[in-house]
């Protein structure tokens, strides 16, 4: 194993080259083997637990699907490793340097080193507190350290193929809920309705007539009718029933 720095927190993994030629092998077979090896995704592991890094490297390389080109055991060495090794994929822990550094803060800087590098978060956290932050940063996968090895290997392959991966069902729910809320907020902003107008629609959907809405808001029925006409215009409808249906479709009520 060859050390790339003197402080032993960053290692590059370069396979030893054989000087012998096996029987039956020649330039063509050697070139074919080199082509297969170079086709494997190059992976950099960033985690401050060297023993975990070694175990993960062994798992990845035993599969024959990946080439681990290095390990960085601190946030300080992560960028140097990425700059020198130019990995296709980075496996990044959230907590680095004895939990004093948020690994997600490295994402933008890693992308600055090599834009095409795909980043996978590999964490012991089972909650969703870091999930949305990671997804907003554009990471390709959010994986758990205790997931079955076969699923982890498949997830890394999926990322290399261009997919985004959330194998934890709870994380999928969290992400979809956040997406749904974002869509509703966008549609609400697009509709141009005020909070007061949305409350009017909510009351209309509950069966309140103009008089009941006016009594609650201290308006006359004429005022309620005029305000409802404004709502119809904003939603592009012509009746109370259509307005309620459109508000429900947009997730406003």
C-alpha positions as CSV (number, residue, x, y, z in Angstrom):
1,X,0.0,0.0,0.0
2,X,1.5,3.3,-1.0
3,X,1.1,6.4,1.1
4,X,0.5,9.7,-0.7
5,X,1.1,12.0,2.3
6,X,3.3,12.0,5.3
7,X,0.5,12.4,7.9
8,X,-1.1,9.0,7.1
9,X,-4.6,10.4,6.7
10,X,-4.8,10.0,2.9
11,X,-3.8,6.9,0.9
12,X,-3.9,6.3,-2.9
13,X,-4.4,2.8,-3.9
14,X,-2.4,1.9,-7.0
15,X,-2.4,-1.8,-8.0
16,X,1.0,-3.4,-8.4
17,X,2.2,-4.1,-11.9
18,X,3.3,-7.5,-12.8
19,X,6.5,-7.8,-14.8
20,X,5.8,-11.4,-15.8
21,X,3.7,-12.6,-18.6
22,X,1.4,-15.6,-18.0
23,X,1.5,-18.5,-20.4
24,X,-0.8,-18.0,-23.3
25,X,-1.0,-14.3,-22.8
26,X,0.2,-11.7,-25.2
27,X,-0.2,-8.0,-26.1
28,X,-3.8,-8.5,-27.2
29,X,-4.9,-10.2,-24.0
30,X,-3.0,-7.7,-21.8
31,X,-4.6,-4.9,-23.7
32,X,-8.1,-6.5,-23.2
33,X,-7.4,-6.9,-19.4
34,X,-6.3,-3.3,-19.2
35,X,-9.4,-2.2,-21.0
36,X,-11.7,-4.1,-18.6
37,X,-9.8,-2.7,-15.6
38,X,-10.0,0.9,-16.9
39,X,-13.7,0.5,-17.5
40,X,-14.4,0.0,-13.8
41,X,-15.6,3.1,-11.9
42,X,-12.8,4.7,-9.9
43,X,-13.9,5.3,-6.3
44,X,-12.5,7.5,-3.5
45,X,-13.6,6.7,0.0
46,X,-13.8,9.7,2.5
47,X,-14.3,8.5,6.1
48,X,-12.4,9.2,9.3
49,X,-12.4,5.5,10.3
50,X,-9.6,3.7,8.5
51,X,-10.8,0.3,9.5
52,X,-14.2,1.0,8.0
53,X,-12.5,2.3,4.9
54,X,-10.4,-0.9,4.5
55,X,-13.5,-3.1,4.9
56,X,-15.5,-1.0,2.4
57,X,-12.6,-1.1,-0.1
58,X,-12.3,-4.9,0.3
59,X,-16.1,-5.2,-0.4
60,X,-16.0,-3.0,-3.5
61,X,-12.9,-4.6,-5.0
62,X,-14.0,-8.2,-4.3
63,X,-17.1,-7.6,-6.4
64,X,-14.9,-7.0,-9.4
65,X,-17.1,-4.0,-10.4
66,X,-15.1,-1.1,-9.0
67,X,-11.6,0.2,-8.5
68,X,-10.9,1.9,-5.2
69,X,-8.2,4.5,-6.0
70,X,-7.8,6.0,-2.6
71,X,-9.0,6.8,0.9
72,X,-9.1,10.1,2.7
73,X,-9.4,10.0,6.5
74,X,-9.9,13.7,7.2
75,X,-11.7,16.6,5.6
76,X,-8.4,18.4,5.1
77,X,-7.1,15.6,2.9
78,X,-10.4,14.9,1.0
79,X,-9.9,17.7,-1.6
80,X,-6.2,16.8,-2.1
81,X,-7.2,13.2,-2.7
82,X,-10.0,14.1,-5.2
83,X,-7.7,16.5,-7.0
84,X,-4.9,13.9,-7.5
85,X,-7.0,10.8,-8.0
86,X,-9.8,12.2,-10.1
87,X,-12.4,9.6,-9.0
88,X,-15.6,8.8,-10.9
89,X,-17.4,8.3,-7.6
90,X,-16.9,9.6,-4.0
91,X,-18.3,7.7,-1.1
92,X,-18.6,10.4,1.6
93,X,-19.4,10.1,5.3
94,X,-21.4,12.9,6.9
95,X,-19.4,13.1,10.1
96,X,-15.7,13.7,9.7
97,X,-12.8,14.6,12.0
98,X,-14.4,13.0,15.1
99,X,-17.8,14.4,14.3
100,X,-16.6,18.1,14.2
101,X,-17.0,18.5,10.4
102,X,-20.2,18.0,8.4
103,X,-19.0,16.1,5.3
104,X,-21.8,17.6,3.3
105,X,-20.0,20.9,3.4
106,X,-17.4,19.3,1.1
107,X,-19.8,18.5,-1.7
108,X,-19.6,21.9,-3.5
109,X,-15.8,21.9,-3.1
110,X,-15.5,18.3,-4.4
111,X,-17.6,19.3,-7.4
112,X,-15.3,22.2,-8.0
113,X,-12.4,19.9,-8.2
114,X,-14.1,17.6,-10.7
115,X,-17.6,18.4,-11.9
116,X,-18.4,15.0,-13.3
117,X,-17.6,13.1,-10.1
118,X,-20.7,11.5,-8.6
119,X,-21.1,11.8,-4.9
120,X,-22.7,9.1,-2.6
121,X,-23.4,9.9,1.0
122,X,-22.7,6.8,3.2
123,X,-23.9,7.4,6.7
124,X,-24.8,5.8,10.0
125,X,-27.7,8.3,10.4
126,X,-31.1,6.7,9.9
127,X,-33.2,9.9,10.3
128,X,-33.9,12.3,7.6
129,X,-32.3,15.4,9.1
130,X,-29.5,15.5,6.6
131,X,-31.3,13.9,3.7
132,X,-33.0,17.0,2.1
133,X,-29.8,19.1,2.5
134,X,-27.9,16.4,0.7
135,X,-30.4,16.1,-2.1
136,X,-30.5,19.9,-2.5
137,X,-26.7,19.8,-2.9
138,X,-27.1,17.3,-5.7
139,X,-25.7,14.1,-4.2
140,X,-26.5,11.0,-6.3
141,X,-27.4,8.7,-3.4
142,X,-28.0,8.6,0.3
143,X,-27.1,5.2,1.7
144,X,-26.9,3.6,5.2
145,X,-23.7,2.0,6.5
146,X,-25.7,-0.9,7.8
147,X,-27.3,-1.8,4.5
148,X,-26.7,-5.3,3.1
149,X,-23.5,-5.4,1.0
150,X,-25.3,-6.6,-2.1
151,X,-27.6,-3.6,-2.0
152,X,-24.8,-1.2,-1.5
153,X,-22.9,-2.6,-4.5
154,X,-26.0,-2.4,-6.6
155,X,-26.6,1.2,-5.5
156,X,-23.1,2.2,-6.5
157,X,-23.6,0.7,-9.9
158,X,-26.9,2.5,-10.3
159,X,-25.2,5.8,-9.5
160,X,-22.5,5.1,-12.0
161,X,-25.3,4.5,-14.6
162,X,-26.7,7.9,-13.9
163,X,-29.5,7.2,-11.4
164,X,-30.2,8.8,-8.0
165,X,-30.7,6.2,-5.3
166,X,-32.7,6.3,-2.0
167,X,-33.0,2.7,-0.8
168,X,-34.4,3.5,2.6
169,X,-38.2,3.6,2.2
170,X,-38.5,6.3,5.0
171,X,-36.1,8.6,3.0
172,X,-38.2,8.1,-0.1
173,X,-41.3,9.2,1.8
174,X,-39.4,12.2,3.2
175,X,-38.2,13.3,-0.2
176,X,-41.6,12.8,-1.9
177,X,-43.3,14.8,0.9
178,X,-40.8,17.6,0.5
179,X,-41.3,17.6,-3.3
180,X,-45.1,17.6,-2.9
181,X,-44.8,20.6,-0.5
182,X,-42.5,22.4,-3.0
183,X,-45.0,21.8,-5.8
184,X,-47.9,23.1,-3.7
185,X,-45.9,26.2,-2.8
186,X,-45.0,26.8,-6.4
187,X,-48.6,26.3,-7.6
188,X,-49.9,28.6,-4.8
189,X,-47.5,31.3,-5.8
190,X,-48.5,30.8,-9.4
191,X,-52.2,31.1,-8.6
192,X,-51.6,34.6,-7.0
193,X,-54.1,33.9,-4.2
194,X,-53.6,35.5,-0.8
195,X,-53.9,33.6,2.5
196,X,-57.3,35.3,2.9
197,X,-58.5,34.2,-0.4
198,X,-57.4,30.6,0.2
199,X,-59.2,30.7,3.6
200,X,-62.4,31.8,1.7
201,X,-62.0,28.8,-0.6
202,X,-61.5,26.5,2.4
203,X,-64.7,27.7,3.9
204,X,-66.5,27.4,0.6
205,X,-65.3,23.8,0.3
206,X,-66.7,23.1,3.8
207,X,-70.1,24.3,2.6
208,X,-70.2,27.8,4.0
209,X,-72.4,30.3,2.0
210,X,-71.4,33.9,1.3
211,X,-73.2,35.1,4.4
212,X,-71.4,32.7,6.7
213,X,-68.1,33.6,5.2
214,X,-68.9,37.3,5.6
215,X,-70.0,36.9,9.2
216,X,-66.7,35.3,10.1
217,X,-64.6,37.9,8.3
218,X,-66.9,40.9,9.2
219,X,-67.8,41.5,5.5
220,X,-71.1,42.0,3.8
221,X,-72.3,39.4,1.4
222,X,-71.7,41.8,-1.5
223,X,-68.0,42.1,-0.4
224,X,-67.7,38.3,-0.2
225,X,-69.2,37.9,-3.7
226,X,-66.9,40.5,-5.1
227,X,-63.9,38.8,-3.5
228,X,-65.0,35.5,-4.8
229,X,-65.2,36.9,-8.3
230,X,-61.6,38.0,-8.0
231,X,-60.7,34.4,-6.9
232,X,-62.5,33.0,-10.0
233,X,-60.5,35.3,-12.2
234,X,-57.2,34.3,-10.7
235,X,-57.9,30.6,-11.0
236,X,-59.4,30.9,-14.5
237,X,-62.8,29.5,-13.5
238,X,-66.4,30.7,-13.5
239,X,-68.1,29.2,-10.5
240,X,-67.6,28.4,-6.8
241,X,-67.6,24.7,-7.4
242,X,-64.9,25.0,-10.1
243,X,-62.9,27.3,-7.8
244,X,-63.0,24.7,-5.0
245,X,-62.1,21.9,-7.4
246,X,-59.1,23.9,-8.8
247,X,-57.9,24.8,-5.3
248,X,-58.0,21.1,-4.3
249,X,-56.1,20.1,-7.5
250,X,-53.4,22.7,-6.8
251,X,-53.1,21.5,-3.2
252,X,-54.1,24.9,-1.8
253,X,-56.8,23.5,0.4
